[in-house]
Amino acid sequence: MSRTTPPRRLAPAAVALAMLMAAATSLAAQPASAPAAAVTNAPLLPRDRKAMRDAQQEARREAREEKRELKEARMEARQQEKEKATHQAPAPLTHRVSFPTGDLAWTVDIEALDPKLANEQAKALTPEQKAAVDAQAATVPQLRRVQIVRKSTLRRDIRQYNFGPANEFWWTDTGLVAQLDKPGGRVIVMKAGNMGNERYDASLFAWVTAATFKGEEVFREKKCRRYETVIMQRNDEKLTLTAWINSETNRPIAWSDGGNVSLFTYDTEPLPVALTMPDDYQREVNRIRAFYAPPPRVR
């Protein structure tokens, strides 16, 4: 509990000292013609001097005590502020992340992290700034939704943008991803590790641990555990990642890198009987797989 500093008051010793000094001053100020001048101008008696010294010492002691109490009260207030600033939310029962495994259909919607703030920022733009933003948005497609189906050893992503046709990404169990290069009109294949934060699977939440836990909150009408971590980018800039995990199911609800937020919804469509990679994708995957295959051992 915090200490309440009592209102400043004159200590008894200070009162006594003030009364003695006032009396001495009053007597010293009497006219010389007064009948009692000879008495009042006489030096103080030893007992009076002792009383004055005692009163002075007591006043100084009580002033020091009052100063000490005030200092302790300030230190206690600073300690309470420090504890409040460093207070950690009560630890939940688990920090487990249960991203579904096996065959699954899920959807990732990419939206502004704070739509209200985004609208306010857009309104604050000058006409020239807004024109530049609109021009970029009209020429650079922005990812808005990823519909994902994982079946057996294959995974298919259908990526939809704010304009233009959708694009398919095919993931193999050998760590390769094939996609259609729209400008070139041909299929290109890359390693899955190069997809970074666009994998939209359990790898996005690998850093979620007790050490990155920040507290529980309601996010998009769901009670969640919130986690944060900071990573360094190649240009030495810091990037804050945030994850929201459903407190009841332990499934990831959302992931953000500070700009947009990726919202996860599971079991969004019936699973197909089987997934079959298109022929042009499969041919390029086979070619790249053969290129990276180790040479046969010579006996």
Backbone bond lengths (Angstrom), bond angles and torsions (degrees), N, CA, C in turn:
res aa  C-N    CA-C-N  psi(-1)  N-CA   C-N-CA  omega(-1)  CA-C   N-CA-C  phi
1 M - - - 1.453 - - 1.526 109.76 -
2 S 1.296 117.30 146.22 1.452 120.36 -177.37 1.507 110.38 -79.47
3 R 1.337 116.82 150.13 1.457 123.75 179.67 1.523 108.62 -87.00
4 T 1.316 117.95 134.70 1.455 122.59 177.00 1.513 108.77 -100.92
5 T 1.305 118.10 118.44 1.460 121.78 -178.36 1.520 109.87 -73.86
6 P 1.363 118.92 123.28 1.468 120.85 -178.07 1.512 110.47 -66.85
7 P 1.347 117.13 154.73 1.464 120.07 178.94 1.519 110.78 -61.94
8 R 1.324 114.90 147.44 1.466 120.69 -177.39 1.521 109.83 -65.00
9 R 1.339 116.75 133.32 1.466 121.92 -179.97 1.516 108.62 -140.98
10 L 1.301 116.04 156.35 1.458 120.58 177.40 1.504 109.44 -77.63
11 A 1.325 116.58 127.77 1.456 120.62 177.87 1.520 109.79 -68.96
12 P 1.340 117.76 153.84 1.474 120.66 178.95 1.514 111.60 -54.97
13 A 1.325 116.99 -40.45 1.463 118.55 -179.82 1.518 111.12 -64.34
14 A 1.325 116.28 -38.21 1.459 119.54 178.51 1.516 111.23 -65.33
15 V 1.345 116.59 -38.50 1.469 120.58 177.63 1.515 110.52 -62.94
16 A 1.332 115.13 -45.33 1.468 118.63 -179.49 1.514 110.59 -63.42
17 L 1.332 116.42 -42.07 1.455 120.00 179.11 1.515 111.11 -62.73
18 A 1.311 116.18 -42.77 1.462 119.28 179.60 1.516 111.48 -62.91
19 M 1.340 116.45 -40.41 1.472 119.89 179.99 1.515 110.59 -65.26
20 L 1.338 117.78 -42.92 1.458 120.66 179.75 1.521 110.91 -63.33
21 M 1.345 116.33 -44.64 1.454 119.24 -178.48 1.517 110.94 -67.86
22 A 1.335 117.20 -37.08 1.463 119.72 177.53 1.511 111.13 -64.47
23 A 1.333 115.60 -40.41 1.479 118.58 179.37 1.511 110.60 -65.40
24 A 1.340 115.98 -42.36 1.460 118.68 179.91 1.511 111.22 -64.18
25 T 1.331 116.75 -40.46 1.463 120.29 179.16 1.513 111.22 -65.64
26 S 1.330 116.40 -41.27 1.469 120.69 -179.71 1.510 111.65 -64.02
27 L 1.329 115.94 -41.86 1.462 119.44 -179.55 1.519 110.57 -68.86
28 A 1.327 115.42 -38.70 1.464 118.05 -179.68 1.507 112.06 -66.64
29 A 1.339 116.84 -23.13 1.460 121.05 -177.83 1.521 113.01 -86.21
30 Q 1.324 119.94 -3.04 1.470 122.40 -179.62 1.527 109.88 -64.16
31 P 1.337 118.59 143.57 1.476 121.35 176.84 1.515 111.08 -61.45
32 A 1.316 115.44 152.00 1.463 119.55 -178.89 1.509 112.48 -66.55
33 S 1.381 116.88 -22.92 1.460 120.59 -178.22 1.508 113.33 -81.19
34 A 1.341 117.23 -6.62 1.461 119.24 -177.93 1.507 109.72 -65.38
35 P 1.338 117.82 146.02 1.458 120.41 -177.39 1.509 112.69 -60.07
36 A 1.306 117.39 -32.28 1.462 119.41 -175.07 1.511 112.21 -94.29
37 A 1.336 117.37 15.27 1.463 120.07 -175.46 1.498 112.24 -59.84
38 A 1.310 115.63 -39.38 1.458 118.13 -177.93 1.499 111.56 -64.12
39 V 1.350 114.87 -31.51 1.463 118.52 -179.24 1.520 110.85 -81.09
40 T 1.353 115.85 -45.97 1.465 119.22 -174.46 1.511 112.89 -69.70
41 N 1.321 118.87 -28.55 1.455 120.85 179.81 1.517 112.56 -84.62
42 A 1.308 116.35 -0.59 1.454 119.85 179.32 1.520 109.62 -70.85
43 P 1.332 118.88 148.95 1.472 121.05 177.92 1.521 111.46 -61.24
44 L 1.372 114.73 154.72 1.458 118.92 179.62 1.515 110.22 -63.58
45 L 1.302 113.99 147.23 1.450 119.71 176.71 1.526 109.35 -70.52
46 P 1.327 117.48 155.93 1.475 119.94 179.50 1.519 113.29 -53.70
47 R 1.345 115.99 -39.51 1.470 116.99 -178.46 1.530 111.50 -67.25
48 D 1.366 116.26 -31.42 1.460 119.21 178.30 1.534 111.10 -71.26
49 R 1.355 115.45 -41.05 1.461 118.61 177.38 1.530 110.76 -62.29
50 K 1.325 116.94 -41.54 1.463 120.91 178.04 1.524 110.90 -62.19
51 A 1.337 115.38 -42.82 1.467 118.85 179.68 1.525 111.07 -62.37
52 M 1.359 115.64 -38.92 1.458 118.94 179.78 1.525 110.85 -67.59
53 R 1.362 116.85 -42.66 1.465 119.71 177.92 1.528 111.27 -61.80
54 D 1.333 115.34 -43.46 1.464 118.89 178.91 1.523 111.09 -61.71
55 A 1.327 115.26 -41.39 1.466 118.76 -179.91 1.526 111.11 -64.90
56 Q 1.359 115.95 -40.50 1.465 119.66 178.06 1.527 111.30 -62.80
57 Q 1.326 116.83 -45.26 1.459 120.76 179.56 1.526 111.42 -62.48
58 E 1.334 115.84 -42.48 1.465 119.45 179.64 1.524 111.24 -65.26
59 A 1.333 115.80 -38.72 1.468 119.11 178.49 1.529 110.94 -64.23
60 R 1.353 115.76 -42.54 1.464 118.75 178.25 1.527 111.10 -64.58
61 R 1.329 116.60 -40.35 1.466 120.20 179.60 1.520 110.77 -62.24
62 E 1.325 116.09 -45.80 1.466 119.16 -178.61 1.531 110.84 -69.03
63 A 1.327 117.88 -31.59 1.465 119.94 175.81 1.526 110.53 -65.94
64 R 1.356 115.60 -41.79 1.463 118.89 176.83 1.525 111.27 -62.97
65 E 1.334 116.82 -40.64 1.460 120.94 179.60 1.525 111.23 -63.91
66 E 1.333 115.15 -41.81 1.467 118.93 179.17 1.529 110.78 -65.32
67 K 1.344 116.80 -39.26 1.461 120.98 177.92 1.518 110.83 -64.84
68 R 1.342 116.34 -40.24 1.460 120.59 178.96 1.523 110.84 -63.68
69 E 1.346 116.92 -44.39 1.463 120.24 179.46 1.523 111.26 -63.01
70 L 1.332 116.68 -39.78 1.459 119.96 178.36 1.526 110.89 -63.86
71 K 1.336 116.77 -40.76 1.460 121.02 178.58 1.520 110.70 -63.92
72 E 1.349 117.24 -42.82 1.458 120.57 178.88 1.521 111.11 -63.20
73 A 1.346 116.32 -40.00 1.464 119.65 179.20 1.527 111.09 -63.25
74 R 1.335 117.16 -40.74 1.460 120.48 178.81 1.523 111.07 -66.26
75 M 1.340 116.57 -41.88 1.463 120.13 178.85 1.523 110.80 -63.28
76 E 1.331 116.60 -40.34 1.465 119.81 179.05 1.521 110.99 -65.58
77 A 1.355 116.54 -39.28 1.462 119.84 178.40 1.527 110.91 -64.27
78 R 1.348 117.24 -41.50 1.470 120.26 178.00 1.523 111.22 -64.39
79 Q 1.343 116.51 -38.72 1.458 120.00 179.09 1.521 111.13 -64.33
80 Q 1.343 116.08 -40.02 1.464 119.82 178.70 1.523 111.07 -65.00
81 E 1.348 116.94 -40.05 1.454 119.98 177.43 1.523 111.04 -64.36
82 K 1.350 116.02 -39.61 1.462 120.11 179.13 1.518 110.71 -64.78
83 E 1.343 116.85 -43.82 1.458 120.05 179.17 1.519 111.07 -64.48
84 K 1.327 116.09 -37.53 1.461 119.74 178.67 1.520 110.97 -65.56
85 A 1.352 116.57 -40.14 1.468 120.41 -178.77 1.517 112.01 -68.78
86 T 1.325 116.93 -33.19 1.469 120.68 -177.03 1.518 112.67 -99.43
87 H 1.312 116.81 10.24 1.464 119.46 -177.51 1.523 110.62 -65.38
88 Q 1.291 116.08 131.70 1.457 122.11 177.87 1.523 109.72 -103.23
89 A 1.328 114.98 140.66 1.454 118.98 178.70 1.526 110.04 -64.05
90 P 1.323 117.20 150.05 1.471 119.48 178.39 1.527 110.62 -55.56
91 A 1.295 115.67 136.26 1.460 120.23 -177.31 1.524 110.47 -67.80
92 P 1.332 117.83 135.33 1.465 120.02 176.56 1.522 110.71 -72.65
93 L 1.313 115.66 173.00 1.457 120.18 -178.65 1.521 111.82 -69.61
94 T 1.327 117.49 -26.95 1.465 120.36 -177.89 1.520 109.92 -149.38
95 H 1.323 115.74 156.22 1.464 122.50 171.99 1.534 109.42 -119.81
96 R 1.296 115.99 21.61 1.465 121.09 -176.97 1.530 110.57 -71.23
97 V 1.319 115.48 141.53 1.461 122.41 174.67 1.523 107.77 -112.13
98 S 1.320 116.49 119.09 1.471 121.24 -176.60 1.525 109.80 -107.77
99 F 1.323 116.11 73.32 1.461 118.61 173.56 1.523 107.51 -74.54
100 P 1.340 117.95 128.53 1.467 119.84 -174.95 1.525 112.22 -57.44
101 T 1.304 115.47 142.12 1.461 121.62 177.39 1.527 109.27 -109.07
102 G 1.328 115.69 172.77 1.460 120.08 177.25 1.513 112.33 74.17
103 D 1.325 115.40 -159.15 1.464 121.01 -178.72 1.531 109.55 -67.06
104 L 1.329 115.48 133.82 1.466 118.87 -174.05 1.520 110.22 -163.04
105 A 1.328 114.99 148.73 1.463 121.94 169.66 1.526 107.66 -120.77
106 W 1.327 116.93 126.37 1.462 119.91 177.32 1.525 110.05 -144.59
107 T 1.310 114.63 160.25 1.465 121.77 -176.37 1.520 109.41 -126.30
108 V 1.318 115.51 140.44 1.463 121.96 176.35 1.525 108.00 -119.36
109 D 1.323 116.64 119.06 1.464 122.16 176.72 1.522 108.90 -103.48
110 I 1.320 116.19 130.77 1.466 121.48 -178.89 1.520 108.07 -103.89
111 E 1.322 115.70 119.27 1.460 122.12 -177.52 1.523 109.70 -134.40
112 A 1.336 115.05 172.03 1.463 119.98 172.85 1.524 108.56 -67.41
113 L 1.323 116.45 137.35 1.462 120.39 -179.29 1.514 111.01 -59.57
114 D 1.333 117.15 -42.41 1.464 122.52 178.15 1.521 107.58 -129.37
115 P 1.349 118.13 93.68 1.471 120.03 -176.82 1.524 113.04 -56.47
116 K 1.330 117.20 -38.70 1.468 120.46 -179.47 1.517 110.60 -63.33
117 L 1.344 115.76 -45.02 1.465 119.62 178.86 1.518 110.76 -65.06
118 A 1.332 116.67 -39.71 1.463 120.11 179.14 1.529 110.97 -61.49
119 N 1.334 116.69 -40.43 1.466 120.18 178.31 1.525 111.18 -65.74
120 E 1.341 115.98 -40.85 1.465 119.65 178.92 1.524 111.03 -64.86
121 Q 1.335 116.44 -40.02 1.460 119.69 178.48 1.524 110.93 -66.00
122 A 1.331 116.32 -37.64 1.462 119.77 178.68 1.531 110.90 -65.66
123 K 1.339 116.70 -39.14 1.464 120.23 179.37 1.527 111.63 -67.28
124 A 1.341 116.46 -27.68 1.469 120.19 -177.92 1.523 112.84 -78.76
125 L 1.337 117.65 -9.57 1.462 120.50 -179.37 1.524 110.92 -71.12
126 T 1.310 115.31 144.84 1.462 119.83 172.91 1.529 108.36 -74.00
127 P 1.321 118.08 162.29 1.474 119.39 178.40 1.528 112.74 -55.21
128 E 1.340 116.85 -37.45 1.462 119.71 179.52 1.529 111.10 -67.63
129 Q 1.349 116.77 -42.59 1.464 120.48 178.80 1.523 110.81 -64.86
130 K 1.322 116.92 -42.42 1.465 120.12 179.35 1.526 110.83 -63.33
131 A 1.327 117.26 -38.83 1.464 120.28 178.49 1.524 110.64 -63.85
132 A 1.336 117.11 -39.49 1.466 120.43 178.91 1.522 111.15 -66.04
133 V 1.336 116.73 -41.60 1.465 120.44 178.66 1.523 110.43 -64.43
134 D 1.320 116.78 -44.10 1.465 120.47 179.96 1.527 111.16 -64.34
135 A 1.331 116.60 -37.42 1.464 119.81 179.74 1.519 110.75 -65.52
136 Q 1.326 116.71 -40.86 1.466 119.41 178.38 1.521 110.70 -67.11
137 A 1.347 116.80 -42.24 1.462 120.10 -179.82 1.521 111.75 -63.73
138 A 1.329 116.51 -27.61 1.466 119.92 -178.88 1.518 112.40 -80.95
139 T 1.331 117.35 -15.61 1.461 120.08 -177.58 1.525 113.22 -112.03
140 V 1.330 117.27 -24.15 1.466 121.36 -178.98 1.527 108.46 -112.47
141 P 1.330 118.54 108.72 1.470 120.24 -179.37 1.530 111.13 -60.63
142 Q 1.313 115.20 137.93 1.462 121.72 177.96 1.531 109.12 -108.48
143 L 1.330 115.69 127.21 1.459 120.61 -179.40 1.527 110.09 -65.68
144 R 1.319 116.44 131.66 1.460 120.96 -177.65 1.529 113.08 -120.22
145 R 1.328 117.81 -31.19 1.474 119.46 -177.90 1.526 109.27 -153.59
146 V 1.343 114.52 143.96 1.465 121.12 174.65 1.523 107.56 -127.95
147 Q 1.331 116.42 117.09 1.464 121.85 176.68 1.527 107.62 -99.79
148 I 1.324 116.00 119.85 1.462 121.22 -170.50 1.524 110.27 -119.68
149 V 1.325 115.23 135.25 1.467 121.77 173.02 1.523 107.42 -129.71
150 R 1.323 115.56 128.23 1.467 121.39 177.10 1.522 108.12 -118.89
151 K 1.330 114.86 122.45 1.460 120.69 -177.21 1.517 108.67 -139.05
152 S 1.319 115.92 120.61 1.456 121.25 -179.90 1.530 110.16 56.30
153 T 1.326 118.20 -119.11 1.466 120.79 -175.69 1.524 113.05 -99.89
154 L 1.332 117.73 5.14 1.459 121.09 -178.50 1.529 110.96 -117.79
155 R 1.324 113.84 153.76 1.469 120.73 173.47 1.518 108.06 -139.00
156 R 1.334 114.95 136.90 1.464 120.29 179.02 1.528 109.63 -122.34
157 D 1.327 115.42 128.48 1.468 121.67 173.86 1.521 108.51 -109.21
158 I 1.318 117.16 130.69 1.464 121.84 169.76 1.523 106.74 -109.05
159 R 1.319 115.71 112.59 1.461 120.83 -174.86 1.523 109.98 -101.62
160 Q 1.328 114.84 127.92 1.461 121.35 -179.04 1.531 108.93 -113.58
161 Y 1.329 115.86 140.64 1.460 122.02 -175.13 1.524 110.15 -117.06
162 N 1.340 115.12 174.14 1.465 118.47 -179.61 1.522 111.68 -68.55
163 F 1.316 116.72 -19.79 1.464 120.13 171.24 1.524 107.93 -156.14
164 G 1.315 115.52 162.88 1.455 120.19 179.38 1.520 112.30 86.85
165 P 1.335 116.38 172.11 1.467 120.96 -177.61 1.524 112.12 -72.51
166 A 1.321 114.58 159.71 1.465 120.75 175.67 1.526 109.48 -74.67
167 N 1.322 114.98 166.59 1.459 120.53 -179.85 1.522 108.74 -134.02
168 E 1.326 115.95 145.79 1.458 120.78 179.80 1.524 110.68 -104.62
169 F 1.327 114.43 138.39 1.464 121.96 172.14 1.525 107.02 -119.83
170 W 1.326 116.39 131.88 1.462 121.07 178.73 1.526 109.35 -116.98
171 W 1.323 115.36 125.88 1.459 122.48 -177.69 1.527 108.79 -107.98
172 T 1.335 115.22 133.96 1.463 119.82 178.71 1.525 110.02 -105.25
173 D 1.308 115.69 167.64 1.467 120.03 178.60 1.524 111.85 -79.66
174 T 1.328 117.10 0.93 1.467 120.97 178.16 1.529 112.05 -102.12
175 G 1.325 116.92 13.45 1.459 120.36 176.17 1.509 114.82 80.84
176 L 1.336 118.10 22.18 1.452 121.90 177.83 1.526 110.20 -113.17
177 V 1.332 115.55 148.09 1.464 122.15 178.47 1.523 107.98 -128.09
178 A 1.323 116.01 129.55 1.463 121.39 179.10 1.522 109.12 -113.33
179 Q 1.330 115.09 136.73 1.463 120.03 177.92 1.516 109.15 -144.75
180 L 1.321 115.32 162.92 1.456 120.90 178.84 1.520 109.08 -89.29
181 D 1.308 115.96 121.51 1.462 121.24 176.10 1.523 107.57 -80.46
182 K 1.338 116.28 102.97 1.465 119.94 -172.44 1.526 113.70 -60.38
183 P 1.347 118.36 -46.91 1.473 116.21 -179.55 1.528 112.69 -60.80
184 G 1.339 116.15 -39.68 1.463 118.80 -177.66 1.512 113.65 -89.39
185 G 1.321 117.24 -16.87 1.448 120.88 179.47 1.511 114.20 69.72
186 R 1.335 116.97 22.92 1.456 119.21 179.66 1.523 109.64 -129.22
187 V 1.310 115.37 163.44 1.464 120.85 -179.80 1.523 108.97 -84.73
188 I 1.312 115.65 133.26 1.461 120.74 175.11 1.526 108.32 -120.17
189 V 1.315 115.49 151.29 1.468 121.68 -177.43 1.522 108.65 -125.29
190 M 1.314 115.76 136.25 1.466 121.07 178.51 1.520 109.28 -137.09
191 K 1.307 115.82 169.18 1.457 120.15 175.87 1.526 109.92 -78.44
192 A 1.323 115.84 143.56 1.461 120.50 -177.43 1.526 111.85 -60.50
193 G 1.332 116.71 -31.75 1.458 119.42 180.00 1.511 113.52 -62.81
194 N 1.341 116.98 -23.61 1.461 120.45 179.43 1.523 113.05 -77.11
195 M 1.315 117.70 -7.86 1.462 120.77 -179.51 1.528 111.94 -76.20
196 G 1.322 117.43 -17.64 1.464 120.79 175.26 1.513 112.91 56.86
197 N 1.347 115.16 -126.01 1.464 120.71 -176.51 1.520 113.43 -79.22
198 E 1.334 117.58 6.00 1.462 120.45 178.47 1.525 111.75 -100.62
199 R 1.321 117.14 20.43 1.466 119.18 178.94 1.525 110.73 -82.39
200 Y 1.327 117.43 -29.49 1.465 122.66 175.08 1.526 112.74 53.66
201 D 1.327 115.57 43.18 1.461 119.94 177.49 1.528 108.68 -138.47
202 A 1.322 116.95 -160.19 1.465 120.75 -176.11 1.521 112.72 -61.65
203 S 1.338 117.81 -24.07 1.464 120.14 -177.68 1.529 112.29 -63.36
204 L 1.329 117.61 -24.86 1.463 120.22 178.52 1.522 112.14 -64.72
205 F 1.331 116.82 -22.42 1.464 121.19 -172.63 1.529 112.12 -114.74
206 A 1.326 117.42 19.26 1.464 120.33 -177.69 1.526 112.31 -65.65
207 W 1.319 117.93 -23.20 1.469 121.95 -177.52 1.532 112.82 -87.02
208 V 1.316 118.01 -2.27 1.474 121.51 -178.60 1.524 109.28 -73.67
209 T 1.327 116.38 112.92 1.463 122.89 179.94 1.521 108.78 -144.20
210 A 1.322 115.40 177.99 1.467 120.06 176.56 1.527 110.97 -61.38
211 A 1.331 117.03 -31.21 1.466 120.45 -177.43 1.523 112.63 -69.97
212 T 1.348 117.92 -24.31 1.462 120.54 -178.37 1.524 112.51 -102.11
213 F 1.335 116.93 6.43 1.467 121.33 -179.31 1.526 110.15 -70.39
214 K 1.343 116.89 133.12 1.465 121.76 -179.00 1.522 113.65 -116.16
215 G 1.313 118.37 -15.72 1.457 119.33 179.23 1.517 111.42 143.27
216 E 1.314 114.96 176.16 1.464 121.34 177.91 1.521 109.26 -106.86
217 E 1.319 115.87 144.56 1.454 121.08 -179.54 1.522 109.28 -158.46
218 V 1.318 115.64 169.54 1.462 121.38 175.37 1.527 107.44 -96.96
219 F 1.325 115.72 119.88 1.462 121.61 -179.67 1.518 108.21 -124.94
220 R 1.332 115.62 122.19 1.468 121.52 -177.99 1.536 110.57 51.27
221 E 1.337 114.46 45.75 1.469 123.47 174.66 1.526 113.31 68.25
222 K 1.313 117.55 19.58 1.468 121.05 176.96 1.524 109.23 -127.82
223 K 1.337 115.92 139.46 1.461 120.58 176.86 1.525 108.36 -75.30
224 C 1.322 115.62 123.17 1.466 120.59 -172.50 1.526 111.50 -132.79
225 R 1.323 114.11 160.40 1.457 121.95 165.19 1.528 107.14 -98.06
226 R 1.327 116.07 132.14 1.465 119.82 -178.14 1.529 109.72 -107.32
227 Y 1.327 115.26 135.53 1.461 122.37 -179.99 1.530 108.93 -127.19
228 E 1.328 115.81 147.79 1.465 120.56 178.32 1.525 110.19 -139.92
229 T 1.317 115.04 146.50 1.462 120.97 172.98 1.521 108.23 -149.31
230 V 1.320 116.50 159.95 1.467 122.30 179.98 1.520 108.31 -118.79
231 I 1.327 116.43 130.63 1.461 121.35 178.07 1.525 109.00 -121.89
232 M 1.322 115.14 156.36 1.462 120.95 177.59 1.522 109.30 -97.47
233 Q 1.316 116.17 132.46 1.451 120.85 176.88 1.529 110.51 -89.07
234 R 1.311 115.54 173.90 1.466 119.61 -177.57 1.520 112.31 -63.61
235 N 1.336 117.55 -28.07 1.467 120.42 178.43 1.520 111.91 -88.78
236 D 1.346 116.32 16.81 1.472 123.20 177.71 1.526 113.13 67.66
237 E 1.319 117.75 15.82 1.458 120.45 174.93 1.527 109.17 -91.32
238 K 1.342 114.53 145.66 1.459 119.94 179.99 1.526 110.26 -86.00
239 L 1.331 114.90 141.66 1.461 121.07 179.67 1.525 108.33 -129.32
240 T 1.321 116.22 126.32 1.464 121.26 -179.53 1.522 109.71 -94.20
241 L 1.327 115.81 122.87 1.460 121.68 176.94 1.526 108.87 -102.08
242 T 1.316 115.84 140.70 1.464 121.75 178.65 1.518 108.93 -129.92
243 A 1.324 115.83 138.54 1.467 121.17 177.49 1.518 108.80 -130.75
244 W 1.325 115.45 140.88 1.463 122.00 175.25 1.527 108.08 -116.47
245 I 1.332 116.15 123.90 1.461 122.41 -177.73 1.521 108.67 -115.42
246 N 1.330 116.53 129.95 1.461 121.09 179.66 1.527 110.07 -58.70
247 S 1.336 116.83 124.54 1.467 120.81 -176.19 1.520 112.37 -67.69
248 E 1.323 118.16 -23.61 1.464 121.30 -177.54 1.524 112.22 -91.88
249 T 1.330 117.15 -45.62 1.469 120.50 -174.67 1.528 113.12 -98.55
250 N 1.327 117.51 -14.57 1.475 123.46 -175.38 1.528 112.73 66.69
251 R 1.328 117.22 10.85 1.462 120.02 176.65 1.529 110.55 -82.74
252 P 1.315 117.92 143.01 1.465 119.91 175.84 1.527 110.81 -63.83
253 I 1.317 115.23 135.16 1.461 121.35 177.67 1.525 110.85 -102.39
254 A 1.337 115.90 -40.99 1.460 118.64 -175.23 1.519 110.45 -155.68
255 W 1.324 113.69 158.95 1.468 122.59 178.37 1.519 107.39 -143.62
256 S 1.343 116.44 140.46 1.463 119.56 -178.72 1.519 110.07 -145.26
257 D 1.340 114.53 148.09 1.462 120.42 173.51 1.524 110.71 -110.57
258 G 1.332 116.25 20.60 1.457 121.21 176.31 1.512 114.35 102.32
259 G 1.326 118.37 -22.64 1.458 120.70 178.89 1.515 110.51 -99.47
260 N 1.338 115.43 -82.78 1.457 120.69 175.66 1.520 110.35 -92.47
261 V 1.316 115.89 171.18 1.459 121.81 176.52 1.526 107.87 -125.72
262 S 1.325 115.91 137.69 1.466 122.05 177.34 1.518 108.11 -100.21
263 L 1.334 116.54 118.34 1.463 122.82 -176.75 1.521 109.64 -102.10
264 F 1.332 116.24 127.55 1.463 121.87 -175.20 1.527 110.57 -102.11
265 T 1.341 115.20 131.75 1.464 122.44 173.72 1.523 107.49 -129.17
266 Y 1.334 116.48 133.29 1.470 120.75 -173.05 1.530 111.41 -109.23
267 D 1.362 114.33 158.67 1.473 122.04 178.51 1.523 110.22 54.65
268 T 1.318 115.88 52.26 1.460 120.97 -172.53 1.522 114.13 -87.92
269 E 1.337 117.96 -14.83 1.465 119.40 -179.68 1.521 109.27 -156.77
270 P 1.332 116.92 158.78 1.471 119.05 177.72 1.527 110.37 -64.17
271 L 1.303 115.69 141.04 1.462 119.77 179.81 1.524 110.47 -76.63
272 P 1.321 117.50 140.26 1.465 119.63 176.79 1.523 110.45 -71.91
273 V 1.313 114.76 163.26 1.465 119.16 177.52 1.521 109.84 -63.10
274 A 1.328 116.27 -38.49 1.468 120.79 178.92 1.515 108.64 -158.44
275 L 1.325 115.21 156.49 1.457 121.18 173.51 1.524 108.47 -105.98
276 T 1.325 115.85 136.23 1.461 120.67 178.49 1.518 108.88 -128.60
277 M 1.321 116.05 121.14 1.458 120.55 -179.68 1.525 109.81 -70.87
278 P 1.338 118.33 135.52 1.466 120.35 177.17 1.534 111.32 -57.15
279 D 1.326 115.64 152.05 1.465 120.62 -173.64 1.529 113.14 -58.98
280 D 1.347 117.54 -43.24 1.465 118.71 -177.51 1.526 111.43 -66.11
281 Y 1.314 116.66 -33.82 1.467 120.04 175.11 1.535 109.69 -67.27
282 Q 1.333 115.53 -46.32 1.465 119.97 -175.61 1.523 111.45 -63.39
283 R 1.320 117.41 -39.36 1.466 119.88 -179.63 1.528 110.94 -62.71
284 E 1.322 116.87 -42.76 1.466 119.63 -178.99 1.522 111.19 -69.79
285 V 1.323 117.33 -36.80 1.467 120.44 176.36 1.526 110.03 -62.58
286 N 1.330 116.48 -44.24 1.470 119.76 179.47 1.530 111.31 -62.52
287 R 1.327 116.39 -38.56 1.464 119.87 -179.23 1.529 110.86 -65.44
288 I 1.330 116.46 -45.27 1.474 120.42 -179.62 1.522 110.27 -68.23
289 R 1.302 116.39 -37.55 1.468 119.65 179.25 1.533 110.37 -63.58
290 A 1.324 116.64 -40.91 1.470 119.90 178.71 1.528 111.27 -68.61
291 F 1.330 116.14 -33.98 1.463 120.10 -179.56 1.530 111.11 -64.46
292 Y 1.334 116.21 -39.38 1.465 120.32 -177.79 1.526 113.05 -89.82
293 A 1.312 117.06 -4.43 1.466 119.11 -179.54 1.523 109.93 -66.90
294 P 1.314 118.13 141.09 1.476 120.24 178.62 1.524 110.26 -66.44
295 P 1.312 117.25 148.16 1.476 119.72 179.40 1.519 109.93 -66.16
296 P 1.329 116.66 151.85 1.472 119.53 179.27 1.519 111.14 -64.32
297 R 1.292 114.82 144.14 1.463 119.90 179.56 1.537 110.02 -73.46
298 V 1.319 115.20 136.18 1.472 120.68 179.08 1.516 108.01 -95.67
299 R 1.312 115.17 124.71 1.470 119.75 179.65 1.512 110.19 -93.05
